[in-house]
Amino acid sequence: MAAFARPRVVLTDIEGTTSSISFVKDVLFPYARERLPAFVAARAADPAVRGLLADAAREGGIEGADDAAVVALLQRWIDEDRKATPLKALQGMVWVDGYDGRHFVAHMYPDATAALRRWHAAGIPVHVYSSGSVPAQKLYFGHTQDGDLLPLLSGYFDTTTGPKRESASYRRILDAIGTPGREVLFLSDIDAELDAAAEAGLATAWVRRDGTPAPHARHRAITSFDELGF
């Protein structure tokens, strides 16, 4: 199969793309779920935390509920892997302690780390688009098993830009980075995200880390970033 055309910019997902799904689901999510009650109790007077709790209560239809009820809602959303912006922001705050205390380091696929270094050296900017908050993304790439990868990245986008399965979100990203869609390659393991990106004019690559064949041919599939050819 021919190599992918070298893009002007790479836009990448994290979970299932640069990094394993199991690390996020089996390490990060349980850590946040367990520590969220104590975190909220300790930071109850913090205006940023209060604002996020209010946003969660409003989104969950329980405005005016006490903190315990909002925490229970947030824990349920963690169990459901809900892509709620206030939850993602609060998770990121909780994970600060985990990274700083070296309770864990973030997983990266070796080919993804190698590609980030290669693209940086070649002058190809790499931006991240994830459902995790921008602060959580920076924590992640700043504390990987391969060291601090933040110098290799040029920008970050999260759900404040819009849902990842809506084409308008990708148009906003194109506007923000000032690059035509045809010159941006989006990498993700989720076909619905790739559909939305393609609708916005981006080139796409479907990352199939488990090696299973893609069930349709709307997007070229890869099992490793090495297969991109640039």
N, C-alpha and C positions, 0 to 999 in steps of 0.2 A: 504494500500500500504506500502511496506517495506521502512524503512528509507534509505536515501542515505548512501553509504559507507563514512566514515570520510576521507576526503582528507588530503594530506600533506600540500597543499596550496590552498587558495581560490583566484580566479581572478574574479573581479566583474565590471560590467558596472555601470553607475550612473543613467542617465535619464530613468525612467520607471522601474528601478530595485531597487536601494536603495532609490530613490527619485522620486517625481511626475514629470511627463512630463509637467503638467500645470505650475509648478513653473518656469521651464526653459523657456517655450514658452511664458508665460504670464507676467513674471517678468524680468528675466535676459535678454532675447532677446530684448524686447522693450527698456529697460534701455540702453543697448549698442547702439541700433539703434539711439536713440534720442541724445545721448551724443557723438557719434563718431565724428561728424564734429568739435565740440569744442575741443575734445581731440586731434585730428590730428593738428588743428591749433595751440594749445598750445605746442605740443610736436614735431613740424615740424623739429626742429634741432636735435632731439634725433636720434643717429645713429641706434639704434634698431628699432625705429618706421619707419625711412626712409627705412631700409632694408625690413621690412615687407610690406610696401606700394609698394616697387619695386617688391617684390615677388607676391603680389596680382595682380599688373598690368600685370606682365608677364603671370601669370596663366589665367588672364581674357582676354589676347590678346590685351591689350591697353598700351603696353610699351611706355613710353614717355609722357603719359597723365598727366595733372596737378592733384594736390591733390584732388580737388573737384570731378573730374571724378572718381578717385579711390575710394573716400568715397562713391559716388553714387553706384559704383560697389559692394562695401562691404555691403552697406545697402540692395541692391537687393539680395545678397547672404544670408543675415540674413533672409529676407522674404522667401527665398527658402530653408532655413535650410541646406545650402551647407556645407559639411564637409571639408572646405578648411583650410589648416594649417595656412596661414597668418591671415585669418579672426579669427580663434580660438585664436591665440596668442594676437591679438589686442583686442578682446572682453575681454580676461582675464585682460589685462591692464586697461581697462575701468571699469571693475567690482571692482577693488581695492577700488576706491572711494566709490562705493555703499556699500561694506561691511564695510569699515572703518567708513563711515558716518552713519552706522546702518540704511540705507535706506531700507534694507531687511536683513533677515537671511535665510540661506539655509534650504530647506525642507528635512527631513529624515522620512521615514516610521518608526514607533516605533519598529517594528519587526527587521528592518535592523540595527538600532542602538543597540538594545539588542543583536543581533547576532554578531556584531562587537566586542562588549564588551566580549561576551561569548567566541568567538574564540581567542581573544587576551589573555584572562585568561587561555585558554586551550593550548596556544602555537602554534596556527594555524596561520601562516602569511597570511595577506590579502593584495593583490595588486589590484590596480585599473587600468582599461583600458577603456578610454573614448575618444570620438572625441574632447572633450574640451582639451585645452592645459594643460600640467602638472602644471604650475603655477595656472591656473584657478581651477584645481582639488583641489590643496592645499588650495586655498582660500575658496572653497566650504566646504570642510570637516573641515576647521578651524573656520567656522562661521555658524554653524548649530543651529537650535532651541534647540538642545540637548547639545550645547556647543562645545568645541574644540575636535574633534574626531581624529585629526592627530596622536596622540600617539598610536592609535589602528591600524594604517596602516603601511605597510612595504615597499611599492613601488608604482610607478605610471608609466603608459604608455599612450601615445597619438598617434596621426596620424603620428608623426615623426618616429614611429616604423613601420608604414604601415597601409593601410586601414583595417578597422575592419571586412570587408567581404572577406578578402583574407587569406587563411590558412598560407601563409608564415609569416604573421604578428605574428601569435600565436607561430610559431616555433621560431621566434626571441625572443619572451617573454620567452619561455621555456629555451632557451639558456642563457638569461640574469639572470633568477632566479635559473638556475641550477637544475631543477626538471623535471623528466619524465612526459610526458603528462598525463599518466594514473593516476598520483597522484595529478593532478590539476583539480579543479572543477571550470568551468566558468559559471557565472550567467549573464543572459541577457534577455531582453524582445524582442529581434529581432532574428527571426529564421535564417536569412541569416548569422548573426554573429555566432550563435551556430553551423550552418553547417560548417563554416570555422574552428571553433575551434575543432569540432569533427574530421574533416579531418586531423588536425594536431595532433590528438591523445588525446585531452583533454576530460575529463568527462564534461557533460553539464546539466544545469537545466534551463528550459524555464520559466521565471517569467511572470505570467499572472495576473497582479494586478487587472484587472477588473473582474476576475473570469470566463471569457469565456473559454470554452473548447479549448484545442489545436486542430488545424485542421488536424494534422497528428501526428504520434507517433515516429518521429525520435528522439525527446528529451522529457524526463520526465518533466511534467509541475508542477509548484507550484504557489500558490497565495500568500504565505507568506514564509519568511525565516524559520519560525518555523517548516514548513513541511519538512525541510531538515533532521531533527532528530539528529543533532550533534551540 
